Amino acid sequence: MEADPSSLSSTETVTPYEAAVARLRAVRDAVNALDLGTAAQLLSLHDAALRDSLAHAALSVSEAEALHHAQSELLTQLEAVQRGVAVDLQQTRRGGAAARAYLGTRGA
């Protein structure tokens, strides 16, 4: 995962935009690893920090637009993961039902 901007040395200055991009990369990395609990926590932190940045006008219009685009891409990725999990769950349920049916007929 990318470095957490808060862990950078005090001599390095990180803009609100750079911090937001780093948080989104960390979320994407967590999603790619299917570590959805970590992704959820990171998204919560990102949401709070982004709201703060927007409230204090710490982002330019172009930075806000770039973040919107990055967040839209992340949302698309999350939706794909959700669909994949739904398919896997459905297959697991079918497999379980087939196994129960097979075991039920064996004992008869």
C-alpha positions in Angstrom: 0.0 0.0 0.0 1.0 3.6 -0.5 2.5 5.5 2.5 0.0 7.1 4.8 0.5 10.9 4.4 0.4 11.4 8.1 3.5 9.1 8.5 5.7 11.3 6.3 8.5 13.2 7.9 7.8 16.7 9.1 10.1 18.1 6.4 7.8 16.8 3.6 4.8 18.9 2.9 1.7 17.1 1.7 -1.1 19.0 0.1 -4.7 18.1 0.9 -5.0 16.8 -2.7 -1.9 14.6 -2.4 -3.2 13.2 0.8 -6.6 12.4 -0.8 -4.9 10.7 -3.7 -2.8 8.6 -1.3 -5.9 7.6 0.6 -7.7 6.6 -2.5 -4.7 4.5 -3.6 -4.7 2.8 -0.2 -8.4 2.0 -0.6 -7.8 0.7 -4.1 -5.0 -1.5 -2.8 -7.2 -2.8 0.0 -10.0 -3.6 -2.5 -7.6 -5.3 -4.8 -6.5 -7.5 -1.9 -10.1 -8.1 -1.0 -9.4 -6.6 2.4 -12.8 -5.0 2.5 -12.8 -4.2 6.2 -9.7 -2.1 5.8 -11.1 -0.5 2.6 -14.2 0.5 4.6 -12.1 2.0 7.3 -9.9 3.9 4.9 -13.0 5.2 3.0 -14.4 6.5 6.2 -11.2 8.3 7.0 -11.0 9.6 3.5 -14.6 10.9 3.6 -14.0 12.8 6.8 -10.7 14.3 5.6 -12.2 15.2 2.2 -15.2 16.9 3.8 -12.8 18.9 5.9 -10.7 19.9 2.9 -13.8 21.0 1.0 -15.2 22.9 4.0 -11.9 24.9 4.2 -11.6 25.4 0.4 -8.3 23.6 0.5 -8.7 22.1 -3.0 -8.8 23.8 -6.3 -11.6 23.1 -8.7 -9.3 21.0 -10.9 -8.1 19.0 -7.9 -11.7 18.4 -6.8 -12.6 17.3 -10.3 -9.7 14.9 -10.5 -10.7 13.4 -7.1 -14.2 13.1 -8.3 -13.0 11.1 -11.3 -10.7 8.9 -9.2 -13.6 8.3 -6.7 -15.9 7.4 -9.6 -13.3 4.8 -10.9 -13.1 3.4 -7.4 -16.8 3.1 -7.1 -16.9 1.2 -10.4 -14.2 -1.1 -9.0 -16.2 -1.6 -5.8 -19.4 -2.4 -7.8 -17.5 -5.0 -9.8 -16.2 -6.6 -6.6 -19.8 -6.6 -5.2 -21.1 -8.3 -8.3 -18.3 -10.9 -8.1 -19.0 -11.6 -4.5 -22.8 -12.0 -5.3 -22.0 -14.5 -8.0 -19.6 -16.5 -5.7 -22.3 -16.5 -3.0 -24.9 -17.7 -5.4 -22.6 -20.5 -6.6 -21.8 -21.5 -3.0 -25.5 -21.7 -2.2 -26.2 -23.8 -5.3 -23.4 -26.1 -4.4 -24.6 -26.5 -0.8 -28.1 -27.2 -2.0 -26.8 -29.8 -4.5 -24.7 -31.4 -1.8 -27.7 -31.6 0.6 -29.8 -33.1 -2.1 -27.2 -35.7 -2.9 -26.7 -36.6 0.7 -30.5 -36.8 1.2 -30.9 -39.3 -1.7 -28.0 -41.4 -0.5 -29.6 -42.2 2.8 -33.0 -43.1 1.3 
